[in-house]
Amino acid sequence: MPPPPSPPAPRRCPRGVGGAVLGGAFVQAALVAGGPRALALLLRPLGGALGAGGAAAAGAGAAPLAALQLGGPLGSALSSRFGARPVAMAGGLLAGLGLLLGAFASHMGHLYLSVGLVAGLGWALVFTPSLATVGRYFPARRALATGLVVSGASVSGLATGTLVPLLLDTYGWRGALLLLAAISFNLVAAGALLRPLPSPIENLGLPRDQPGLLWLLHHGPFLRYALAFVLVDTGYYVPFVHGEAHAHEVGCDDHHAGLVMAAMAVVDGGGRVASGWLAARSAAPLLHHLFTWVMLTGLVSLLLPLGTSCWALLPLAMAYGFCAGAVVPLQFTGVAEVAGTGRLVHAIGLMQMFESVGSLLGPPLAGWLHDTTGDFTISFVTAGAFLLAGSLLLLTLPGCSCPGSKGGGPTTPTQAPDGPELPLSPLEPL
């Protein structure tokens, strides 16, 4: 029997390619995150124009988030088959097309199909391949690189918080959607920057999808990790979707409500970079960092009803934005710790599919609680309870008790529990 093929010699990507990939992924994260946040600012005028209640209007904001996450496995499968670049470019085209069609909606059902299904699916085809590509390019600094990429959401959040109210005043919600569609088409150009690179699995001549989705569906720690983020996402998006409406209820005008949302978006980006930087330098297990930030996010959500005036709400919204932002890079870095780096693209996609349940449930539930009780107090308390429940479930994972685990340590082979050893790809740019 011939000996098994030896691993290929470590290779480095050409100078500048890593930076281009990081820049393209940053733009993609900014536009993908900016779309749902812009829609959250459009919910009040949009719901009023189409005669929708709070729960139905919130559903229009939650549907693209759910489609984004539900389409995660599709994005990972297509990326494994055709490569990240063409899939991300096709996703950018779909996202822009969905927003464009939404501008001509005359019924809430039209928005669910256009903005919810088409645009949300387009964002899924962009987001999953983009994050997986960054994880392959920067294995030794994955937490920090992911934090830098997803901090693009703060840029788009700042822009939408100030730009969308201006667009509403000038062009109405239909004109605002048309302009958002034009901006979203830039995802096509950003996707072209995701230069493909062969993985060690391909170089060894192993099947490209091995071990694939089936192994993950039978892997207990991964399933608990995904379930934790179903709970987390049920509460996570509630302040982002309903924050603008809550700001109006406590006395903020359109300008100051946009200021609250913009401030929350700015510190959100700071939290993403800070948590990635801390995880890369701390000796504590990465999952301990993740548990801490999820718990803090839940506690701050419980405090949001105390913001009974515009200026009292502002610091609470900023605290929520920072803690919520800190969760994001650790979530996508932590899935590599739980499932193994060799399964990263499939694990991200499958995790997002599970998360869609929480994303689809949370904002409409909060809207229904608001319609029932007359304010957002119970909505934010319920959201905080879901976040805290998710943080407790994270404590059951093996990585939370492994003292040697670290989020940004040196490049080493990754041994996922119950899975074969898969070498990391040393693709750090020169």
RAHUVEN-V433314 format. One record per residue. N is the residue number from 1. PHI is phi as a letter, one per 30 degrees, with the letter a starting at -180 (999 if undefined). Layout:
BEGIN
N;PHI
N;PHI
END
This chain:
BEGIN
1;999
2;d
3;d
4;d
5;d
6;d
7;d
8;d
9;d
10;e
11;b
12;c
13;d
14;e
15;e
16;j
17;d
18;e
19;d
20;d
21;d
22;d
23;d
24;d
25;d
26;d
27;d
28;d
29;d
30;d
31;d
32;d
33;d
34;d
35;d
36;d
37;d
38;d
39;d
40;d
41;d
42;c
43;d
44;d
45;d
46;d
47;d
48;d
49;d
50;c
51;i
52;c
53;d
54;d
55;d
56;d
57;d
58;d
59;d
60;d
61;d
62;d
63;e
64;d
65;d
66;d
67;d
68;e
69;d
70;d
71;d
72;e
73;d
74;d
75;d
76;d
77;d
78;d
79;d
80;d
81;d
82;c
83;j
84;d
85;d
86;d
87;d
88;d
89;d
90;d
91;d
92;d
93;d
94;d
95;d
96;d
97;d
98;d
99;d
100;d
101;d
102;d
103;d
104;c
105;d
106;b
107;a
108;d
109;d
110;d
111;d
112;d
113;d
114;d
115;d
116;d
117;d
118;d
119;d
120;d
121;d
122;d
123;d
124;d
125;d
126;d
127;d
128;d
129;d
130;d
131;d
132;d
133;d
134;d
135;d
136;d
137;d
138;b
139;d
140;d
141;b
142;d
143;d
144;d
145;d
146;d
147;d
148;d
149;d
150;d
151;d
152;e
153;d
154;d
155;d
156;d
157;d
158;d
159;d
160;d
161;d
162;c
163;d
164;d
165;e
166;d
167;d
168;d
169;d
170;d
171;c
172;i
173;d
174;d
175;d
176;d
177;d
178;d
179;d
180;d
181;d
182;d
183;d
184;d
185;d
186;d
187;d
188;d
189;d
190;d
191;d
192;d
193;d
194;d
195;d
196;d
197;b
198;d
199;d
200;e
201;d
202;d
203;d
204;d
205;i
206;d
207;e
208;d
209;c
210;d
211;d
212;i
213;d
214;d
215;d
216;d
217;d
218;c
219;c
220;e
221;e
222;d
223;d
224;d
225;d
226;d
227;d
228;e
229;d
230;d
231;d
232;e
233;d
234;d
235;c
236;e
237;d
238;e
239;d
240;d
241;d
242;c
243;d
244;d
245;d
246;d
247;d
248;d
249;d
250;c
251;j
252;d
253;d
254;e
255;d
256;d
257;d
258;d
259;d
260;d
261;d
262;d
263;d
264;d
265;d
266;d
267;d
268;e
269;d
270;d
271;d
272;d
273;d
274;d
275;d
276;d
277;d
278;d
279;d
280;d
281;c
282;c
283;d
284;d
285;e
286;e
287;d
288;d
289;e
290;d
291;e
292;d
293;d
294;d
295;d
296;d
297;d
298;d
299;d
300;d
301;e
302;d
303;d
304;e
305;d
306;d
307;d
308;c
309;b
310;d
311;d
312;d
313;d
314;e
315;d
316;d
317;d
318;d
319;d
320;d
321;e
322;d
323;d
324;d
325;d
326;d
327;d
328;d
329;d
330;d
331;d
332;d
333;d
334;d
335;d
336;d
337;d
338;d
339;c
340;j
341;d
342;d
343;c
344;d
345;d
346;d
347;d
348;d
349;d
350;d
351;d
352;d
353;d
354;d
355;d
356;e
357;d
358;d
359;d
360;d
361;d
362;d
363;d
364;d
365;d
366;d
367;d
368;d
369;d
370;d
371;d
372;d
373;c
374;j
375;a
376;c
377;d
378;d
379;d
380;d
381;d
382;d
383;d
384;d
385;d
386;d
387;d
388;d
389;d
390;d
391;d
392;d
393;d
394;d
395;d
396;d
397;d
398;e
399;d
400;d
401;c
402;c
403;d
404;c
405;d
406;b
407;d
408;b
409;d
410;d
411;d
412;b
413;d
414;c
415;c
416;d
417;e
418;i
419;b
420;d
421;d
422;b
423;d
424;d
425;c
426;d
427;c
428;d
429;d
430;d
END
